[in-house]
Amino acid sequence: MNASLKNQLIEIAKEHIPNTDVSHDFEHTSRVLSNAERITRNEGGDLDIIIPAALFHDLVVYPKDHPNSDQSQEESAQKAKELLGEVEGYPQEKRENVMSCIRECSFSKGIIPDSLESKILQDADGLEATGAISIMRTYSSTGQMKRPFYHPDDPFCEHREPMAKLFALDLFYIRLLKVEGRMHTKTAKKIAKRRTKFLKTFLKEFKLEREGK
């Protein structure tokens, strides 16, 4: 994809991505795009599909506790198709591929991607769920939903099942620490391994601080 077309798509994304949720704003999209381009450089893949899929994967975002939250990917895919249809110079025959990538992007739903491009996008977006940025996103989202930071008696889920809908820290054990094992590409697995190491360091430090050390 040439630089002019890429920049045009970036401007479209900036215009249409909602700013109601800092966990899914344009900065998030920009990081996903950077992840996707890095993975593609090492793994291959069609950037004519990957770039717009990364830029448009969160055009529609419902809060996690909204009744329509499971429709975000489908509505984003449909909107991406419409927007790409208006872009002069974009290969229109690839719009359906972009839609498929967006539909299969969800990391939390456990969707198995069926193309290299879909694997790359899911990995690129999934990397946002581990490492330093995942901590920021977790506490931003759970703060909006007014959930406590952690279980007061068992914050590390040592004697209970984690409950993401009740405590922010429980998300580490349900999702964040498991990202590394769910990556599809070698490049993403390597990145996730480093980020997971940071998460474990964070948990160790939090344990010390909670104990007043």
C-alpha positions as CSV (number, residue, x, y, z in Angstrom):
1,M,0.0,0.0,0.0
2,N,1.4,3.4,-0.9
3,A,1.9,6.1,1.7
4,S,-0.7,8.4,0.2
5,L,-3.5,5.8,0.5
6,K,-2.4,4.8,3.9
7,N,-2.5,8.4,5.1
8,Q,-5.9,8.8,3.6
9,L,-7.2,5.8,5.5
10,I,-5.6,7.1,8.7
11,E,-7.5,10.4,8.4
12,I,-10.8,8.6,7.8
13,A,-10.2,6.5,10.9
14,K,-9.4,9.6,13.0
15,E,-12.7,11.1,11.8
16,H,-14.9,8.1,12.5
17,I,-13.5,6.3,15.5
18,P,-15.5,7.3,18.6
19,N,-13.7,9.0,21.5
20,T,-16.1,7.8,24.2
21,D,-13.8,5.0,25.5
22,V,-10.0,5.6,25.9
23,S,-9.4,1.9,25.7
24,H,-10.8,1.9,22.1
25,D,-9.9,5.4,20.8
26,F,-7.6,6.3,17.9
27,E,-4.5,5.9,20.1
28,H,-5.5,2.3,20.6
29,T,-6.1,1.9,16.9
30,S,-2.7,3.5,16.2
31,R,-1.0,1.0,18.4
32,V,-2.8,-2.0,16.8
33,L,-1.8,-0.7,13.4
34,S,1.9,-0.5,14.6
35,N,1.6,-4.1,16.0
36,A,0.1,-5.4,12.8
37,E,2.7,-3.8,10.5
38,R,5.5,-5.2,12.7
39,I,4.0,-8.7,12.6
40,T,3.4,-8.4,8.8
41,R,7.0,-7.4,8.1
42,N,8.1,-10.7,9.7
43,E,5.2,-13.1,8.8
44,G,4.0,-11.8,5.4
45,G,0.4,-10.8,4.7
46,D,-1.4,-8.4,2.5
47,L,-1.1,-4.8,3.8
48,D,-4.0,-3.7,1.5
49,I,-6.2,-5.8,3.8
50,I,-4.3,-5.5,7.1
51,I,-3.9,-1.7,7.2
52,P,-7.6,-0.8,6.8
53,A,-8.7,-3.7,9.0
54,A,-6.5,-2.5,11.8
55,L,-7.6,1.1,11.3
56,F,-11.3,0.3,11.1
57,H,-11.7,-2.6,13.6
58,D,-13.2,-0.4,16.3
59,L,-15.4,2.0,14.3
60,V,-18.3,0.9,16.5
61,V,-17.7,0.3,20.1
62,Y,-20.3,-0.6,22.7
63,P,-19.3,-0.7,26.5
64,K,-18.6,-4.2,27.8
65,D,-21.7,-4.1,29.9
66,H,-24.0,-2.9,27.0
67,P,-26.6,-5.3,25.6
68,N,-25.3,-4.7,22.1
69,S,-21.6,-5.3,22.9
70,D,-21.4,-8.5,20.9
71,Q,-22.4,-6.5,17.8
72,S,-19.4,-4.2,17.8
73,Q,-17.4,-6.3,15.3
74,E,-20.2,-6.8,12.8
75,E,-21.2,-3.2,12.8
76,S,-17.6,-2.1,12.5
77,A,-17.1,-4.5,9.6
78,Q,-20.2,-3.1,7.8
79,K,-19.1,0.5,8.4
80,A,-15.6,-0.3,7.1
81,K,-17.0,-1.7,3.9
82,E,-19.0,1.5,3.4
83,L,-16.1,3.8,4.0
84,L,-13.7,1.8,1.8
85,G,-16.3,1.9,-1.0
86,E,-15.8,5.7,-1.1
87,V,-12.0,5.6,-1.2
88,E,-10.6,6.2,-4.6
89,G,-7.7,3.9,-5.4
90,Y,-8.5,1.3,-2.8
91,P,-8.9,-2.2,-4.4
92,Q,-12.6,-2.8,-3.9
93,E,-12.4,-6.6,-4.3
94,K,-10.5,-6.7,-1.0
95,R,-13.3,-5.1,1.1
96,E,-14.8,-8.5,2.0
97,N,-11.4,-9.6,3.2
98,V,-11.2,-6.6,5.4
99,M,-14.7,-7.3,6.8
100,S,-13.7,-10.9,7.6
101,C,-10.6,-9.7,9.5
102,I,-12.7,-7.3,11.6
103,R,-15.4,-9.9,12.3
104,E,-12.7,-12.3,13.5
105,C,-10.7,-9.7,15.4
106,S,-12.3,-10.3,18.9
107,F,-9.7,-11.8,21.2
108,S,-12.1,-12.2,24.2
109,K,-14.6,-14.3,22.2
110,G,-12.1,-17.0,21.3
111,I,-12.7,-16.7,17.6
112,I,-10.3,-18.8,15.4
113,P,-9.2,-16.7,12.4
114,D,-9.2,-18.4,9.1
115,S,-6.6,-16.4,7.1
116,L,-3.1,-15.0,7.8
117,E,-4.4,-11.5,7.7
118,S,-7.1,-12.3,10.3
119,K,-4.4,-14.0,12.5
120,I,-2.2,-10.9,12.3
121,L,-5.0,-8.5,13.2
122,Q,-6.2,-10.7,16.1
123,D,-2.7,-10.9,17.4
124,A,-2.1,-7.1,16.9
125,D,-5.3,-6.3,18.8
126,G,-4.7,-9.1,21.4
127,L,-1.3,-7.6,22.3
128,E,-3.2,-4.7,23.7
129,A,-4.5,-7.1,26.4
130,T,-1.1,-7.7,27.9
131,G,1.9,-5.7,29.1
132,A,1.9,-2.1,30.5
133,I,-0.8,-0.8,28.2
134,S,-3.2,-3.6,29.3
135,I,-2.9,-2.5,32.9
136,M,-3.9,1.1,31.9
137,R,-6.8,-0.2,29.8
138,T,-8.0,-2.6,32.5
139,Y,-8.3,0.0,35.2
140,S,-9.7,2.6,32.8
141,S,-12.5,0.2,31.8
142,T,-13.3,-1.2,35.2
143,G,-13.2,2.4,36.6
144,Q,-15.9,3.4,34.2
145,M,-18.0,0.5,35.5
146,K,-17.2,1.4,39.1
147,R,-15.6,-1.9,40.0
148,P,-13.1,-2.3,42.9
149,F,-9.4,-2.7,42.1
150,Y,-9.2,-6.1,43.7
151,H,-10.9,-8.6,46.1
152,P,-10.0,-7.4,49.6
153,D,-9.4,-10.9,51.1
154,D,-8.0,-12.7,48.1
155,P,-6.7,-10.3,45.5
156,F,-4.6,-12.9,43.7
157,C,-7.3,-15.5,43.3
158,E,-5.4,-18.1,45.3
159,H,-8.5,-19.6,46.9
160,R,-11.4,-18.6,44.6
161,E,-12.3,-18.4,40.9
162,P,-11.5,-15.0,39.3
163,M,-14.6,-12.9,38.7
164,A,-13.9,-10.2,36.0
165,K,-17.3,-8.6,36.4
166,L,-16.5,-7.9,40.1
167,F,-12.8,-7.1,40.4
168,A,-10.3,-5.4,38.1
169,L,-7.3,-7.5,39.1
170,D,-9.2,-10.7,38.4
171,L,-8.8,-9.8,34.7
172,F,-5.1,-10.6,34.9
173,Y,-6.0,-14.2,35.7
174,I,-8.8,-14.5,33.2
175,R,-7.2,-12.8,30.3
176,L,-4.0,-10.7,30.5
177,L,-1.7,-13.5,31.7
178,K,-3.1,-15.9,29.1
179,V,-2.5,-13.7,26.0
180,E,0.9,-15.2,25.3
181,G,-0.6,-18.7,24.8
182,R,-3.2,-17.5,22.4
183,M,-1.1,-15.7,19.9
184,H,-1.0,-17.2,16.4
185,T,2.2,-15.8,14.9
186,K,5.8,-16.2,16.1
187,T,6.4,-12.5,16.1
188,A,3.4,-11.8,18.4
189,K,4.3,-14.7,20.7
190,K,7.7,-13.2,21.2
191,I,6.3,-9.7,22.0
192,A,3.6,-11.2,24.3
193,K,6.2,-13.2,26.2
194,R,8.1,-10.0,27.1
195,R,4.9,-8.2,28.0
196,T,3.7,-11.1,30.2
197,K,6.9,-10.9,32.1
198,F,6.2,-7.3,32.9
199,L,2.7,-8.2,34.1
200,K,4.2,-10.7,36.6
201,T,6.6,-8.1,37.8
202,F,3.7,-5.7,38.4
203,L,1.9,-8.3,40.4
204,K,4.9,-9.0,42.5
205,E,5.4,-5.3,43.2
206,F,1.7,-4.8,44.0
207,K,1.8,-7.7,46.5
208,L,4.8,-6.1,48.3
209,E,3.1,-2.7,48.4
210,R,-0.2,-4.1,49.6
211,E,1.8,-5.7,52.5
212,G,3.3,-2.3,53.3
213,K,6.8,-3.3,52.1
